[in-house]
Amino acid sequence: MSMTLQKPLYLIGFMGSGKSTVSRHMSRALDVPKIEMDEVLAERAGKPITQIFAEDGEEVFRQMETTLLREIGAGEPALVSCGGGVVLRPENVEIMKATGTILMLSATPQTIFQRVRHSTKRPILNGNMNVEFIAELMTKRDPAYRAAADVTVSIDGKTSDIVAKELVERICQNGGFL
């Protein structure tokens, strides 16, 4: 690509929407580093996200996210794959809005279920792995996602590389600013 990213791009969306995979494609296309927030947080804590939730609680995890977002926002432009619940804390949205552009991947509950149904790494879904629970949780979270997003792209029926290409085209059309 013949443009330079001006600020971080934050990928948000429900768990299983493809943030990690899409961000990998986009980081290559835009030639910018990719930051996988959950990986960084697990590494810092010295334990998996599921264990952080179980031992320390969701509030501790959300505070860790906020700290990391502050660091990312003060750093070089990067492609940031956020955890599914990052928008639940208004402070996180304020940080992302002030320092970058927020890209949302949207999907139907059925698409999400198909993608996560065999996963054991989704602490919020453990014991609730069904379309109804996912739909209910998505309904609760959707207003926060949509209010935060600068750009929204549906992933339903698309491969991750197609979604990444759509987003990269929109970014390039706007000179990296959106």
C-alpha positions as CSV (number, residue, x, y, z in Angstrom):
1,M,0.0,0.0,0.0
2,S,1.2,3.5,-0.7
3,M,0.1,5.2,2.5
4,T,1.3,5.4,6.0
5,L,-1.1,4.7,8.9
6,Q,-1.4,7.8,11.0
7,K,-2.8,6.3,14.2
8,P,-3.8,3.0,15.7
9,L,-6.7,1.0,14.2
10,Y,-8.7,-0.8,16.9
11,L,-10.7,-3.9,15.8
12,I,-13.7,-4.5,18.0
13,G,-16.6,-7.0,17.8
14,F,-18.2,-9.8,19.7
15,M,-16.0,-12.8,20.5
16,G,-15.6,-15.0,17.5
17,S,-16.2,-12.2,15.0
18,G,-12.7,-12.7,13.5
19,K,-10.8,-9.8,15.0
20,S,-7.5,-11.8,15.3
21,T,-7.6,-13.2,11.8
22,V,-8.7,-10.0,10.1
23,S,-6.1,-8.0,12.0
24,R,-3.4,-10.4,10.8
25,H,-4.4,-9.9,7.2
26,M,-4.7,-6.1,7.6
27,S,-1.4,-5.7,9.4
28,R,0.4,-7.4,6.4
29,A,-1.5,-5.4,3.9
30,L,-0.8,-2.1,5.7
31,D,2.7,-3.1,6.8
32,V,2.1,-2.1,10.4
33,P,2.6,-4.1,13.6
34,K,-0.3,-6.1,15.0
35,I,-1.1,-6.1,18.7
36,E,-3.3,-8.9,20.0
37,M,-4.5,-7.5,23.3
38,D,-5.6,-10.8,24.9
39,E,-2.1,-12.3,24.1
40,V,-0.3,-9.3,25.6
41,L,-2.5,-9.4,28.8
42,A,-2.1,-13.2,29.2
43,E,1.7,-12.8,28.8
44,R,1.8,-10.0,31.4
45,A,-0.3,-11.9,33.9
46,G,1.6,-15.1,33.3
47,K,-1.6,-17.1,32.8
48,P,-4.4,-17.5,30.2
49,I,-7.3,-15.1,30.1
50,T,-9.7,-17.8,31.4
51,Q,-7.5,-18.1,34.5
52,I,-7.3,-14.3,35.0
53,F,-11.2,-14.3,35.0
54,A,-11.4,-17.3,37.4
55,E,-8.7,-16.2,39.8
56,D,-8.7,-12.4,39.7
57,G,-12.2,-11.6,38.3
58,E,-13.4,-9.6,35.3
59,E,-12.9,-6.2,36.9
60,V,-9.1,-6.8,37.3
61,F,-9.0,-8.0,33.6
62,R,-10.9,-4.9,32.4
63,Q,-8.4,-2.6,34.3
64,M,-5.5,-4.5,32.6
65,E,-7.2,-3.7,29.3
66,T,-7.5,0.0,30.1
67,T,-3.8,0.2,31.1
68,L,-2.8,-1.5,27.8
69,L,-5.0,0.7,25.7
70,R,-3.3,3.8,27.3
71,E,0.1,2.4,26.3
72,I,-1.0,1.6,22.8
73,G,-2.6,5.0,22.3
74,A,0.6,6.7,23.3
75,G,2.7,4.5,20.9
76,E,3.2,4.1,17.2
77,P,0.4,3.3,14.8
78,A,-0.6,-0.4,15.0
79,L,-3.4,-2.7,14.2
80,V,-5.0,-3.7,17.5
81,S,-7.2,-6.7,18.0
82,C,-9.2,-6.0,21.1
83,G,-10.9,-8.4,23.4
84,G,-14.6,-8.9,22.9
85,G,-15.6,-6.9,26.0
86,V,-13.3,-3.9,25.7
87,V,-16.1,-1.5,24.8
88,L,-18.0,-2.4,28.1
89,R,-15.8,0.2,29.9
90,P,-16.6,3.7,28.7
91,E,-13.0,4.8,29.6
92,N,-11.7,2.3,27.1
93,V,-13.9,3.7,24.3
94,E,-12.7,7.2,25.2
95,I,-9.1,6.2,24.9
96,M,-9.6,4.4,21.6
97,K,-11.6,7.3,20.1
98,A,-9.0,9.9,21.3
99,T,-6.0,8.0,19.9
100,G,-7.2,6.0,16.9
101,T,-10.0,4.7,14.7
102,I,-12.4,2.0,15.8
103,L,-13.4,-0.7,13.3
104,M,-16.3,-3.0,14.2
105,L,-16.8,-6.5,12.9
106,S,-20.5,-7.4,13.1
107,A,-22.2,-10.8,12.8
108,T,-25.3,-12.7,13.5
109,P,-25.6,-14.8,16.7
110,Q,-25.7,-17.9,14.4
111,T,-22.4,-16.9,12.7
112,I,-20.7,-16.4,16.1
113,F,-22.0,-19.7,17.4
114,Q,-20.7,-21.6,14.4
115,R,-17.3,-20.0,14.9
116,V,-17.0,-20.5,18.7
117,R,-19.0,-23.6,19.4
118,H,-15.9,-25.8,20.0
119,S,-13.9,-23.3,22.0
120,T,-13.1,-23.6,25.7
121,K,-11.2,-20.3,25.7
122,R,-14.3,-18.0,26.0
123,P,-14.8,-17.5,29.8
124,I,-18.1,-15.7,29.3
125,L,-19.6,-18.5,27.2
126,N,-18.4,-21.5,29.3
127,G,-21.5,-23.3,30.3
128,N,-23.6,-21.2,28.0
129,M,-22.5,-22.3,24.5
130,N,-25.7,-21.8,22.6
131,V,-27.2,-19.4,20.1
132,E,-29.8,-18.1,22.5
133,F,-27.2,-17.1,25.1
134,I,-25.0,-15.6,22.5
135,A,-27.9,-13.6,21.0
136,E,-28.9,-12.3,24.5
137,L,-25.3,-11.2,25.2
138,M,-25.0,-9.6,21.8
139,T,-28.2,-7.7,22.3
140,K,-26.8,-6.3,25.6
141,R,-23.4,-5.4,24.1
142,D,-24.4,-4.2,20.6
143,P,-25.3,-0.7,21.6
144,A,-21.9,-0.2,23.1
145,Y,-20.1,-1.6,20.0
146,R,-22.2,0.5,17.6
147,A,-21.7,3.7,19.7
148,A,-17.9,3.1,19.7
149,A,-17.4,2.2,16.1
150,D,-16.3,4.6,13.5
151,V,-16.7,2.0,10.7
152,T,-18.8,-1.2,10.8
153,V,-18.4,-4.2,8.5
154,S,-20.5,-7.3,8.5
155,I,-18.6,-10.6,8.4
156,D,-21.6,-12.8,7.7
157,G,-20.9,-15.0,4.6
158,K,-17.4,-13.5,4.0
159,T,-13.9,-14.9,4.5
160,S,-11.6,-13.0,6.8
161,D,-9.4,-11.9,3.9
162,I,-12.4,-10.4,2.1
163,V,-13.4,-8.5,5.3
164,A,-9.7,-7.3,5.7
165,K,-9.6,-6.1,2.1
166,E,-12.9,-4.2,2.6
167,L,-11.5,-2.4,5.6
168,V,-8.0,-1.8,4.0
169,E,-9.7,-0.2,1.0
170,R,-11.8,2.1,3.2
171,I,-8.7,3.1,5.2
172,C,-6.7,3.8,2.0
173,Q,-9.5,5.8,0.5
174,N,-9.3,8.1,3.5
175,G,-5.5,8.4,3.6
176,G,-5.2,6.3,6.8
177,F,-7.4,8.7,8.8
178,L,-10.9,7.3,8.2
